[in-house]
Amino acid sequence: MCPKIPMHPVSDNLVKNTAPPLWRHVFAMVYDSLLIIPLFMAATALWVSIWGPTENARIQAVPPALQWLSWSIILLLFFGLFWRRGGQTLGMQAWRIKLITEHGGQPTWRQVVLRLVGASLSLLALGGGFLWKFIPPEYRYWHDALSSTRLVLVPKPQ
C-alpha cells in the first residue's frame, strides 16, 4: 500500500498526499527505457560512423568519455524536457505519476540535474536509494530528497 505521507498541499488534480508505489515507478522506468535505448543506439551509431574503421580496416574505438557524455546529455534532455514541460515522461503518463517540487510546482533545471545525479547514485548503490522509499519518516527516494522533488499519483480521468 502507498503510505500517506506529510507533504505540502498540491493542486486538486493530483491525488493529495499519495506517493505512487514502487512497482508503478518501476513500470514507468521500463516504459521510458524503451524510448531511451533507441536514442542511445542512434547516438552510438553516429559516433561509430565518425570513429569507425578506416580504409585499411583498422579498428578504432569510440572514446568512452565521449560515449558517456553523449548518453548523459541524452538523459538530461529526455528527462529535463519532459519534467520541465509537464512533470511527466511518457512512461510516467502511462502509469499516472507526476514529478513536482515540494511546493507543488514544476521542477527547475537544477532540480532535474540533482534528481538525475541522485538516481545515478541510487543505482550505483545497488538500488539502495530506491529502497529508501520504505524508510520513515519521509518515505522518499534519495533523488527526491536531494532534488527537493516528489512523485505523486494523478487521478484517473473521469
N, C-alpha and C positions, 0 to 999 in steps of 0.2 A: 504494500500500500504506500501511497505517497504521503509523507509526513506533512502536516500543516506546520509551516514554519513562520516565525515572525518576520515580516517584511514591511517595507514602506508601502503605502497604498499605490495601487496601479489602476489603469483605466478600466472601465466596466466591460470592455470587450475581451478581457483576459480572465481566466479562472483565478480569482484572487487567492493569494497565499498558497497556491498549489504548485509544487515543483513536479516536473514530469518524472516518472520512474526511470531508472537506469536503462531498462530494456528498451524503452521508447527512444531514448537518446542513442543507444547502440544502433537501432534500426535506421534512424536518421543519418548516422555516420556511414552506415553501409550504403544507403542511397546516394549520399554525397560522394562517396568514394567511387561510385560508378560514373560520376561526372568528372572527378579529379584525375583518375587514372588515364583516361584518354588525353587530357591536357598534358600530363606528364609525358605520355608517349609522343605527342606531337612535338613538344619541346626537345625531347631526346632525339627524335628523327631529324629535327633541324640541326642540332649540334653534330650529329653523326654525319649529316650531309656536308657540313663545313669541315669537320675534323677527321672525316673518314679516310679510307685507304687512298693513296695517291696512285699515279700511273704505274708505278713499279710494284703495286700491291703490298707495299709495306704498311703494316697496321699501325695506326696512330690512335691512341685512346683520347676520348674527350676528357679534358681536365676535370677531376672530381669536384673541385671547388666551383667551377662553372656550372656543372650539373646541379649541385646542391643550391647554388644561388638562384638558378632559374626555377627550380622547384619551389624554393621559399617564396619567390616573387609570385608564382602562380597561386600558392596557398594564400598569401596575403591579399592578392587581388580578388580571388574567388570569394573567400570569406568576408573580406573587408567590404567589397561592393554589395554583397547580399545583406550583411548585417547593418551596414550604414543606410542602405536603401529602405529596408523594411523589417530588419531584425530577424529575418528567416532565410535560410538557404532553401533550395528545392526539397531536400530531404526533411528539413525542419517543417516546411509547409505540409508535406505529406503526413507527418506524424504530429501535427498541431503543436509544435514547440516554437516559442519565440524567445529571442535574446533581448533583454532590456537591461538598463542600468539599475542600480539600487534604488533610484528615484523614479523609475518607470519610463525613462526616455530612451532615445536611440544611442547606442554606444559611439564614442568618439574613435578616431583612428588610433589614438594612443591606447584606448581600451582594447581595440581589436588586436593590436600588436601584443599587448600584455597577455591577452587571452590565448593567442597562438603560442607564445613563449611558454605560458603555464601549461597548456595542453601538451606541448612537446616534452616538458619536464615530467609531466604525469606519465606519459608513455615510456620515457626513459627509466622511470622508477617502476617499471613493470605494471603499470596501471594503478599504482598506489594513489595517485592524485584523483583518479576516478572513483576509487573505493572510499575516499574521504567523504563522499556524499552521505555515507551512512553513519558518520560520527557527529553526535550532538556537540554544541547546541545549534550550529548553523546549517548543517546538512548541505554543504556546498562543495563543489569540486575545487581543486587547487586553483584552476584557471579562473573560476568565478571569483574566488576570494582575492586573487592577485589583481584582477582587472576591475573589481567592483561592479560586476555584472551578475545576472542570474537568469536562469531559464524558467519560463512559466508555460503552463498549458493554455492553449487558445481553445475556446469552446467550439463545439460542432456548430456548423451553420444551421440556422433554423429552416 
